[in-house]
Amino acid sequence: MEDEGPECGKPDFVLLDQVTMEDFMENLKLRFEKGHIYTYIGEVLVSVNPYQELPLYGPEAIARYQGRELYERPPHLYAVANAAYRAMKRRSRDTCIVISGESGAGKTEASRHIMQYIAAVTNPSQRAEVERVKDVLLKSTCVLEALGNARTNRNHNSSRFGKYMDINFDFKGDPVGGHIHSYLLEKSRVLKQHVGERNFHAFYQVLRGCEDKELQELHLQRNPALYNFTRQGAGLSVLDSDEKSHHQAVTEAMRVIGFSPEEVASVHRILASILHLGNIKFVELEEGSLEQRGLAVTDEVLVDHVAELTATPREMVLRCLLARTVASGGRELIEKGHTAAEASYARDACAKAVYQRLFEWVVDRINRVMEPRDRDPRRDGKDTVIGVLDIYGFEVFPVNSFEQFCINYCNEKLQQLFIQLILKQEQEEYEREGIAWQSVEYFNNATIVDLVERPHRGILAVLDEACGSAGPITDRIFLQTLDTHHRHHPHYTSRQLCPTDKTMEFGRDFRIKHYAGDVMYSVEGFIDKNRDSLFQDFKRLLYNSTDPTLRAMWPDGQQDITEVTKRPLTAGTLFKNSMVALVENLASKEPFYIRCIKPNEDKLAAKLDEGHCRHQVAYLGLLENVRVRRAGFASRQPYSRFLLRYKMTCEYTWPNHLLGSDRAAVSALLEQHGLQGDVAFGHSKLFIRSPRTLVTLEQSRACLIPIIVLLLQKAWRGTLARRHFRRLRAVYTIMRWFRRHKVRAHLAEMQRRFQAARQPPLYGRDLVWPLPPAVLQPFQDICQALFCRWRARQLVKNIPPSDMAQIKAKVAAMAALQELRQDWGCRRAWARDYLSSATDNPTASGLFAQRLKTLREKDGFGAVLFSSHVRKVTGLSVTSGRDQLVVLHARGYDDLVVCLHRSRPPLDNRVGELVGVLAAHCQGEGRALEVRVSDCIPLTQRGARRLVSVEPKSEQPEPDFRCSRGTFTLLWPDC
């Protein structure tokens, strides 16, 4: 099994070398210390309560066990639940899971985990009706634990009733309904509990969990010590917040199941009425009225509370408490008053009966909700069933009474069934596989069961006879009758039959030698508890209640008092009949067993008391179970599964055999190991006699597993590498072809778009370049540059030679300004020499032309680069706006600041032309012209650093300069 090494012990007790109590306990303790609380005995699961939360449950764990064979995973509750579910689904056969063990061994928790597993693995299609059934199945546990569980010295959540739940499944394996059977509710706990124990949880949850308003309506106070029935457990350490959260959980669970708010409120009222009933006390009056017959209630307010909460008349409640009505032979009604003792007995009998009827009503109400709806076998197919039995384990207390006698009788019946079914399963499997069956010696407890249930002479028959006899039959007389009938029985004794045994008292005690050990019973109260009588007055009273919920619990109250009826069956007979029916029901199903063990009496984690566990191992018959399992063959496995686990230990079977069948391959494997003498070959399974054979095979397998793992790792890593290489190669091939496709598509698109690029006059100016693939981005950048050059050349070819100087100047200006100045007059014609123009200089153009001629003759310059009207100062600045500010820097001289003006049209933008002309001229001479664009330009004036800026003004008629504190400002008209 995976995840378990030899250091964790044997996962199956069948594999022990020696079947002794010492070896069994050693393996159990080792596994418990390692955190492995589950161990198999064949297909039986042994579970040890860890008394702590372990990471063994939840969705991930469920997924690991779902659909797996029993031995494919370490022992677990989920494995048993899965095996039962698969057997039911595969073979359409009813199965059952029997959970047994003493109080505190973890039976209820095991049952809860099984229900959670079944709920998790069913209904993959999420059908609403199936989900409803699953919710009811899960929530019913919460409600029944509140009403049927209590804190005891052995367990804080002890089930004080037995529960068998049938879950109905359809042909797809989804739950479609269910039914709950309850057995022997310990209703005497309502009245009295042992020291250190509490009443049923429901009472404390109502007291500490109800809202203040509801508590007032119930006439209750939160302190449980105020009520006789809950006073014993009032001081035990349980947080009020825990009780409140549990109460809320129970209320929510009842809502989910389908209880109406009125029904929930009615349940609370009934619980409150029981608490008030327990506080009623009686006093005998020397002289009382005729109605009261000398008896009175000390506090009649309690009678008012009981009457209000049960919706019955106050006078009738009081009359039922103080007297009872009987019919004479002539059917005349006679009212007979109670003594104080009789009234107390009637009160207690009423309290027990009301609680029992409440519990039975809740179970019946849940069953009505869970009943399969609209199921037709002819249409839907036959339903199959999984039964889950969570029933009290063997009990031995310092004082054992009628309840313990019934519980231990139940365990005797289940142990008898357990041994019979285990042997039956073994025998059936041997016959099915063609293996000779050998009889197995085992302790048959049929003689003990016969001692209890034998007609006429059994203990229950004698008890019924005592209860039905006229006259004063006492418990002591009942014991004497038992001594007479069973004085020679090997499993029965008493002080009368064994005077030297001073552990028993004369006239009180008898002892039965159960399969689990000797138990001494006290007969005190046997007859009274077996009669389980309740006066008809209380039945009629509660049947006539106006509360429909309470009324439904007492259908026998409608009987007329004069009506002659058969004697009702006693509690013992009813329990015996229910046990017989239960055993017959279980015997008709394929059983799976969970045997729960309580590790210590202190409820402490990580502590295993060997003595206490030995006793449980003995009375659960676990060693006997191991011996039965090993009597013939210790292990059996299908050939295919055996090969799957051990084929690597034989050269003929690894990695896959070529023999005729799996059986032949298994035979070859065993012959190679020399183990063929210790096995038998069935039709489909291999039967192994000795655990040593399995140990030998496991050791051989353990030696080879690391080598196989390395081989598999190497092969797998190589496979992964080759797979990765193939994927990379495919990826690169795809990428290569995709890039080719993208390149071709892009070039085709470019060709399509630029077909008309040669057409004048735009030469493709407005064409949009397609978005290139990333790999073609550099190529497209080059293409765009080439296209720009080509288009420029096409445009330049059509420019007259006279305009070339202007074009060169504009190009030089654009390069010099570097897009730092948005408006620089590139869209107009540049004249350069504006002072020679009659348009710009009408008054002095002729004079300027003469002066230029004189200068040309004198200095010999070739042409005027730029001329314009300027305002000049000894310091100058230019901005990036539309103003015509120009600063001329001269190395070693003051900077010249000018503003171009008096242009035609006015404020014509000529800065760009000036910059372009000078830049083009400098480029022609091979010199670089530094051009700066800034809104605040520094300049040098008379050795000092100054700043010049532009201030637009709407009222300014023409450009002008202003100087303030060494800073120049050009006032520019803002049109």
Secondary structure, DSSP 8 states (H G I E B T S, - for coil): -TT--GGG--SBGGG-SS-SHHHHHHHHHHHHHTT--EEEETTEEEEE--SS--TT-SHHHHHHHTT--TTSS-S-HHHHHHHHHHHHHHH---EEEEEE-STTSSHHHHHHHHHHHHHHHS-TT--HHHHHHHHHHHHHHHHHHHHHEE--SS-TTEE-SEEEEEEEE-TTS-EEEEEEEEE---GGGGT---TT--SBHHHHHHHHHS-HHHHHHTT--S-GGGSTTTSTTTTS---HHHHHHHHHHHHHHHHHHT--HHHHHHHHHHHHHHHHHHT--EEE-SS--TTTTTEEES-HHHHHHHHHHHT--HHHHHHHHHEEEEE-TTS-EEEEE--HHHHHHHHHHHHHHHHHHHHHHHHHHHHHHHS--S--HHHH---EEEEEEE-------SSB-HHHHHHHHHHHHHHHHHHHHHHHHHHHHHHHHT----------THHHHHHHH-TTTSHHHHHHHHHHSSS---HHHHHHHHHHHHTT-TTEEETTT-TT-TTS-TTTEEEEEETTEEEEEE-TTHHHHHH----HHHHHHHHT-S-HHHHHT-GGGGS-TT--------HHHHHHHHHHHHHHHHHTSEEEEEEEE---TT--TT---HHHHHHHHHHTTHHHHHHHHHHS-SEEEEHHHHHHHHGGG-TTTSS---SSSHHHHHHHHHHHHT-GGGEEE-SSEEEE--HHHHHHHHHHHHHHHHHHHHHHHHHHHHHHHHHHHHHHHHHHHHHHHHHHHHHHHHHHHHHHHTTTTT-TTTSSTT-------GGGHHHHHHHHHHHHHHHHHHHHHTS-GGGHHHHHHHHHHHHHHTT-SS---TTS---SB-TT-TTT-TTTHHHHHHHHHHHHHHH-------B-EEEEESS----SSSS-EEEE--TTS--EEEEEES-SSTT---HHHHHHHHHHHHHHTT--------SEEEEEETTEEEEEEEEEETT-SS-EEEEETTEEEEEEE--
